[in-house]
Amino acid sequence: MTARPVGLVTGSARGIGCTLAVTLAEMGMDVVVHYRSSEAEARETAALATAQGVRSVALQADVTVQTEAEGLVDAAVEAFGRLDVVINNVGDYHKGPLDELDGSTWRTMIDSNLHATFYVSQRAVPHLRARGRGRIVNVGYAGSDTLVAKPSIVPYQIAKTGVLLYARALAQEEAPHGTTVNVVAPGVIETSVSQPTREIPMGRLGSLQDMASAVRFLVSEEAGYVTGAYLPVAGGWNL
């Protein structure tokens, strides 16, 4: 019997990450649910995944720390013997006046959004190469491709632009090995801290299922020739 593919979703105890973890389970993958401090919620997510008829495990790590991020990937492979899909969903958000921004907040935004994505992806790449059909999907930010400054969220914006550039570079490097690397970029989602609905041309918030549908495509066989893509899920926001 052929082993099921395995997907790892960082920051999947709740919100978008939870939905994406369950989506992978619905697609028939065994799922690694990652959390930093929300153990009870992570176990609930793992139970939701298991209810789809697959295996799931909840693993703890602070992926802003390189050794812990690498340990998470190692533990995922140890748990299931392989790794096929990585979704980098971790990323804190901060909004506030630029003249009040402090160094600690700056570092947190860069560490959680950019460095964590780098650490996890770099460790995962050899395992994805071994499958010959790896998938990396980074959760970005709708508008990170425009280089239009938004002073109230500048460290977050800088980090997400870095995620996009890193994804495109990694996509070039890994294309010969069968691994695709893409960015799905949410706008204002139902779980977003800020919800300026009037700024969205479609006139509504994005749903968690909108995100799930985009990711479902990017990790599918049908998207095997799609790499380095930037896919906004934003209803026309920030165009």
DOBAFI-589317 format. One record per atom (N, C-alpha, C, O): residue in one letter; x, y, z. Coordinates in pm, whole numbers, plus 50000, padded with zeros to 5 digits. Example, Ala and Ser with C-alpha at 12.3 -4.5 7.8 and 13.67 -1.06 7.14 Angstrom:
// DOBAFI-589317
A513194943150780 A512304955050780 A513204967050780 A514244966850846 S512854977550708 S513674989450714 S512905000350787 S513415011450804 
***
This chain:
// DOBAFI-589317
M500844988150000 M500005000050000 M500885012550000 M501775013850084 T500645021449908 T501435033549897 T501135042850014 T499975045250048 A502195048050076 A502015057150189 A501385070150141 A501635074850030 R500575075750227 R499955088550193 R500995099550195 R501975098650268 P500805110050113 P501665121850123 P501485128550258 P500455126850324 V502465136250298 V502475142750430 V502605157750412 V503465162550338 G501755165150481 G501805179650477 G502065185550614 G501525180850714 L502895195850619 L503195203350741 L502665217450724 L502975224150626 V501875222050820 V501355235750818 V501815242750945 V501425238851055 T502625253150930 T503055260351050 T501945269651097 T501155274751017 G501895271651227 G500885280351285 G499475275651256 G498625283451214 S499225262751279 S497945257051236 S497015253351350 S496105245151333 A497235259151466 A496345256151578 A494965262251558 A493965256751605 R494895273551488 R493615280351470 R493675289051344 R494715290051279 G492535295151312 G492465304751202 G492775298651067 G492395287251038 I493475306350984 I493815301750849 I494595288750854 I494305279550778 G495555287850943 G496385275750951 G495585263350981 G495825252850921 C494635264351072 C493755253051104 C492985248650979 C492935236850947 T492395258350910 T491635255150789 T492505248450684 T492055239050619 L493735253150668 L494615247250568 L495055233250607 L495195224550520 A495275230850735 A495645217550780 A494505207650751 A494745196550702 V493285211650780 V492145202950755 V491945200950605 V491545190150561 T492235211250526 T492135210150380 T493085199450327 T492705191450242 L494325199450377 L495265189050334 L494755175150372 L494905165650295 A494165174050491 A493605161250534 A492475156950441 A492355145250406 E491645166650402 E490555163550308 E491095158650174 E490425151050104 M492285163050139 M492915158750014 M493595145150028 M494155140049931 G493545139350147 G494105126150168 G495525125950220 G496205115650211 M495995137150275 M497345137650330 M497335135350480 M496415139550550 D498385128750529 D498665129050672 D499175143050705 D499865149250624 V498845148050823 V499055162250852 V499835164350981 V499555158251084 V500825173150973 V501545177851092 V500995191551128 V501135201151052 V500375192451244 V499845205051295 V500915211151384 V501365204951480 H501315223351352 H502345230051431 H501745240851519 H500805247751480 Y502285242251639 Y501875253051730 Y503085257651811 Y504065250351826 R502995269751861 R504025274751953 R503565273752098 R504285268652183 S502355278752127 S501865278652265 S500435273552279 S499985270752390 S499705272352168 S498285268552175 S498115253452160 S497575248652061 E498585246152260 E498575231552251 E497175225752240 E496915217152156 A496255230452324 A494905224952323 A494235227052188 A493585217952136 E494385239052130 E493785241852000 E494445233551891 E493775229051798 A495755231651902 A496465223551802 A495975209251803 A495815203051698 R495735203951921 R495235190251931 R493815189351874 R493445179051816 E493035199851890 E491695199951830 E491795199951678 E491045192951610 T492735207851624 T492945207851479 T493375194151430 T492895189251329 A494295187851504 A494755174551467 A493595164651468 A493535155651384 A492685166151563 A491515157351569 A490615159551448 A490065149951393 L490455172051407 L489645175051288 L490275168551164 L489575163351077 A491605169051157 A492295162751044 A492115147651047 A491825141450945 T492295141851162 T492155127351177 T490755122651139 T490575111651087 A489775131051165 A488385127651131 A488185126050981 A487165120550938 Q489145130650901 Q489065129050755 Q489625115650710 Q489695112950590 G490015107350805 G490505094050771 G491995093050749 G492485083350691 V492735103250796 V494195103250782 V494815103550921 V494115103851022 R496135103350924 R496845104651050 R497255119151070 R497455126550974 S497365123251196 S497785136951226 S498505137251360 S498215129451450 V499435146451370 V500165148351495 V500355163251517 V500535170851422 A500325167551644 A500565181551679 A501975182651736 A502335175651831 L502775191551678 L504165193351721 L504405207851761 L503925217151696 Q505165209651869 Q505445222951921 Q506825227851878 Q507785220151876 A506905240551843 A508195246851813 A508015261951801 A506945266751763 D509065269251835 D509105283551805 D509915284951677 D511145284851680 V509225286251565 V509915285951436 V510665298851404 V511295299851299 T510605308651493 T511465320451476 T512885317551522 T513795325551500 V513075306151586 V514395301551631 V514845290651534 V514165280551518 Q515985292651471 Q516395283651363 Q516455269151407 Q515955260351336 T517055266451522 T517195252551565 T515835246051590 T515655234151562 E514875253651641 E513555248051666 E512785245951535 E512075236051521 A512945255151441 A512305253451311 A512835241051241 A512065233151186 E514135239351245 E514735227451184 E514295214751256 E514055204351194 G514195215751389 G513745204251467 G512305200451435 G511955188651439 L511475210351404 L510095207651366 L510045199351239 L509315189351232 V510805203351139 V510835195851013 V511355181751037 V510795172050986 D512425180551116 D512985167251145 D511955158451216 D511825146551185 A511225164451311 A510215156751386 A509055152551296 A508495141751313 A508695161151201 A507625157651107 A508025145651022 A507235136551002 V509255145750973 V509735134450892 V509855121950976 V509555110950930 E510295123451099 E510415111951188 E509035105851216 E508895093651225 A508035114351230 A506685109551263 A506065101451150 A505395091451175 F506305105851025 F505615099550913 F506525093450807 F506065086750715 G507835095950819 G508775089750726 G508965097050595 G509735092550510 R508285108250576 R508405115750451 R507815129650472 R507175132350574 L508035138450374 L507425151750375 L507215155850230 L508145155450149 D505985159850197 D505625163050059 D505175177450040 D505405183349935 V504535183150142 V503965196550131 V504315204550256 V504185199650368 V504755216950235 V504995226150346 V504215238950320 V504335245050214 I503415242850417 I502715255650411 I503225264450524 I503015261550642 N503905275150487 N504455284450584 N503405295150614 N503255304950540 N502685293050723 N501575301850759 N501895311150876 N501205321150894 V502915307850953 V503245316051071 V503575330351029 V504255332550929 G503095339851106 G503425353851080 G502605363251165 G501395364451147 D503265370051258 D502575379851342 D502245392351262 D502815394851156 Y501325400251316 Y500875412451248 Y500895423851348 Y500495422251464 H501365435351302 H501365447351387 H500965459351303 H501425461051191 K500105467651360 K499705480051295 K499795491351396 K499265490351507 G500465502051358 G500615513451448 G501465524251386 G502085522051281 P501525536151449 P502305547351395 P503775543751380 P504365537651470 L504365547651268 L505765544351243 L506675550751346 L507675544751385 D506345562851391 D507225569451487 D507165563351627 D507935567151715 E506245553951646 E506165546951775 E506675532651765 E506655525251864 L507145528751648 L507625515051628 L508935513051702 L509855521151690 D509025502151778 D510265499451851 D510995487451791 D510455480151708 G512225485751835 G513065475351779 G512545461351805 G512695452551720 S511935459251919 S511415446051952 S510295441951856 S510255430651808 T509375451251829 T508275448351737 T508825446151596 T508375437151525 W509775454351556 W510405452651424 W510965438551410 W510715431851310 R511735434251509 R512355420951502 R511315409851500 R511455399951429 T510265411551579 T509205401451583 T508555399751447 T508295388551403 M508285411051380 M507645410251248 M508545403251147 M508085394851069 I509825406551147 I510745400451052 I510985385851087 I510995377250999 D511165382951215 D511425369251257 D510265359951225 D510455349251168 S509045364151261 S507905354951248 S507445353351103 S506995342651064 N507555363851025 N507075363150887 N508125358550787 N507825350450699 L509335363450799 L510365360550699 L511335349650744 L511535339750674 H511935351650861 H512945342150906 H512355328250927 H512975318250890 A511155327450986 A510535314451009 A510285307050877 A510505295050867 T509825314450777 T509595308550645 T510895303050586 T510925292150530 F511955310750601 F513265306450551 F513765294050624 F514165284350560 Y513725294350755 Y514265283150833 Y513535270050800 Y514175259750777 V512225270550799 V511445258350774 V511665253450631 V511875241450609 S511615262450536 S511755258450396 S513125252350367 S513225242050300 Q514175258750416 Q515515253850388 Q515725239650442 Q516385231350379 R515155237150559 R515305223750617 R514465213550542 R514825201850532 A513335218250488 A512415209050421 A512865205350280 A512515194650230 V513615214050215 V513955212150074 V514545198450042 V514095192249945 P515515193350117 P516055180050081 P515005168950086 P515035159650006 H514065170050179 H513015159950190 H512035161050073 H511555150950022 L511745173250032 L510845175349918 L511505170649789 L510855164849702 R512795173149776 R513525168249659 R513445153049651 R513315147449542 A513525146549765 A513485131949767 A512165126449715 A512105115349664 R511095134449728 R509785130049678 R509675132049528 R508915125049462 G510435141649473 G510365144549330 G509125152049289 G508855153849170 R508335156549390 R507095163649362 R506695171749486 R505575170749535 G507625179749534 G507365187449655 G506535199849628 G506465204849516 R505895204749733 R505105217049726 R505425225749848 R505345221149962 I505775238149822 I505895248149928 I504925259449894 I504935264749783 V504095262949990 V503195274449974 V503445283750092 V503285279950208 N503825296050062 N504025306150164 N502825315350171 N502335320050068 V502335317950291 V501235327350308 V501805341350313 V502565344850404 G501435349450213 G501965362950202 G500975373550244 G500265372250344 Y500935384150165 Y500085395750195 Y499715402350063 Y500595405649983 A498435404350039 A497985410449914 A498465424849906 A498045433349984 G499325427349811 G499915440549796 G501415440549816 G502075450649793 S501965429149859 S503405428649884 S504215429049755 S505435430549760 D503555427749641 D504255428349513 D504285442449454 D504895444549349 T503645451949520 T503495465249460 T504555475249503 T504785485249434 L505205472749616 L506175482049675 L505575495849700 L506245506049685 V504305495949739 V503655508349781 V503695508749933 V503115500249999 A504385518749988 A504615519150132 A503325521650210 A502495529850172 K503195514350319 K502115516450416 K502785518150553 K503075508250620 P503045530550593 P503835532950714 P503315526050840 P504095523050929 S502005523650848 S501445517750971 S501775502950986 S501655497451095 I502175496350876 I502495482050883 I503835478950818 I504035468050765 V504755488550820 V505965487350739 V506805474950770 V507255468650674 P507055470950895 P507875458950913 P507185446250863 P507835437250809 Y505875445550881 Y505105434250828 Y505185433950677 Y505385423450616 Q505015445550616 Q505045446650470 Q506425442950415 Q506525435850315 I507465447650480 I508825444350437 I509065429250446 I509635423250355 A508615423250556 A508815408950575 A508075400950468 A508625391450413 K506835404650439 K506055397250340 K506595399250198 K506495390150115 T507155410950169 T507805412850040 T509025403850030 T509315398249924 G509745402450142 G510875393250146 G510445378850123 G511145371250056 V509305375050180 V508775361550160 V508535359050011 V508835348249961 L507985368949942 L507715367449799 L509005366049719 L509095357349632 L509995374349747 L511255373549674 L511975360449702 L512535354349611 Y511955356049827 Y512565343249862 Y511865331849790 Y512515322749739 A510535332249786 A509775321649719 A510135320849571 A510295309949517 R510265332349506 R510585332249364 R511985326949338 R512215319749241 A512925330549426 A514285325449412 A514325310349435 A514975303049360 L513635305849538 L513605291549568 L512885283849458 L513255272549427 A511865289949399 A511145283449289 A512095280649173 A512035269949112 Q512975290149142 Q513945288049034 Q514905276749068 Q515205268248983 E515375276649192 E516355266649233 E515775252549234 E516445242849199 E514515251449276 E513935238249298 E513145232849179 E512765221149180 A512905240949079 A512135236248963 A512735223648899 A511975214548864 P514055222848884 P514595210548823 P514405198048908 P514535186848859 H514085200049036 H513935188849128 H512465185149151 H512165176349231 G511555191949080 G510145188549090 G509385195249201 G508205192349221 T510025204249275 T509335211349384 T508865224949336 T509655232649281 T507595227849357 T507075241049325 T507015249549452 T506815244449562 V507205262549434 V507185271949546 V506325283849506 V506635290849409 N505255286149577 N504315296749544 N503895304549668 N504105300349781 V503295316049643 V502795324649750 V501295326849733 V500855331149626 V500535323949835 V499125327349837 V498985339349930 V499415338850045 A498375350149880 A498425363049949 A497035367649992 A496305373349911 P496665365250116 P495345369650162 P495265384750176 P496255391450206 G494065389850153 G493795403950182 G493135404750318 G493715400750418 V491935410050321 V491205411350447 V490315398950462 V489315397450392 I490695390350553 I490015377650575 I489125378650698 I489305387650781 E488175369750711 E487225370150822 E487885369750959 E487295373951058 T489125364550966 T489835364151093 T490855375551107 T491595375951206 S490915384751011 S491885395651015 S491645405051132 S490495407451171 V492725410251187 V492615419751297 V491905432451252 V491015437451322 S492285437551136 S491665449551078 S490765445250962 S491165436950880 Q489555450750955 Q488595446250854 Q487935458150781 Q486755460750800 P488715465150697 P488175476550621 P487375471950499 P487845473150386 T486195466750522 T485395460850415 T485115470550302 T485045466650185 R484965483250335 R484635493150232 R485745495050130 R485505500150021 E486955490850164 E488085492150072 E488195480349974 E489045480449885 I487335470349991 I487425458149910 I486455459149792 I485245459949815 P486935459149669 P486045460449554 P484905450249552 P483795453549509 M485155438049597 M484075428149599 M483075430449712 M482005424249716 G483415439349805 G482465443149908 G482255433350019 G481275434250093 R483165423650033 R483035414150143 R484405409550189 R485395410750118 L484425404250310 L485655398550362 L485945385250292 L485025378450246 G487215381850283 G487565368650235 G487255358350341 G487355361150461 S486885346550299 S486575335850394 S487765326450408 S488665326350324 L487745318550512 L488775308350529 L488715298350415 L489745292950373 Q487535295750364 Q487405286450252 Q487965292350123 Q488425284950036 D487935305650108 D488585311849993 D490075308649994 D490655305449891 M490685309550112 M492095306250125 M492325291450099 M493275287550031 A491435283150153 A491585268650135 A491535264849988 A492295256249943 S490645271149912 S490505267849770 S491775271149693 S492185263549606 A492395282449725 A493615286449657 A494755276749688 A495495272649599 V494885273249814 V495955264249854 V495705250249799 V496635243349757 R494455246049799 R494115232849744 R494635231649600 R495165221349560 F494465242349522 F494965242249384 F496485241649381 F497055233649307 L497145250149459 L498595251249450 L499325238649493 L500455236349450 V498715230349577 V499385218049617 V498915205949536 V499385194749558 S498005208249443 S497445197149365 S498345192949250 S499305199849216 E498025181549192 E498745176949073 E498535186648957 E499435188648875 E497345192548950 E497025201848840 E497935214048838 E498085220348734 A498535217348951 A499405229148959 A500875225448948 A501745233148990 G501155213948892 G502535209348883 G503445218148799 G504665217548814 Y502875226248710 Y503675235048625 Y503575249548670 Y504015258648600 V503005251648788 V502855265148844 V503875266848955 V503775260349059 T504855275548935 T505835278249039 T506295292749031 T506335298648923 G506635298249145 G507005312449152 G505805321649142 G505965333649121 A504605316049157 A503385324049140 A503035331749268 A503355327649379 Y502375342849246 Y501855351249355 Y500355352149333 Y499905358349236 L499575346149423 L498145344849404 L497395352649513 L497225347649624 P496935364849482 P496165372449581 P494785366349602 P494085363049505 V494395364949726 V493035360649762 V492465372449839 V492445372449963 A491995382549763 A491745395449826 A490535402949772 A490285414149815 G489795397149680 G488605403849630 G488875417249562 G488015426049561 G490085418749506 G490445431249440 G491085441649530 G491415452549485 W491255438349657 W491875447749753 W493365449449723 W494055439749693 N493835461649733 N495255465149713 N495735463249571 N496935461449550 L494855463549473 L495315462849335 L495825476449290 L496255478049176 
***
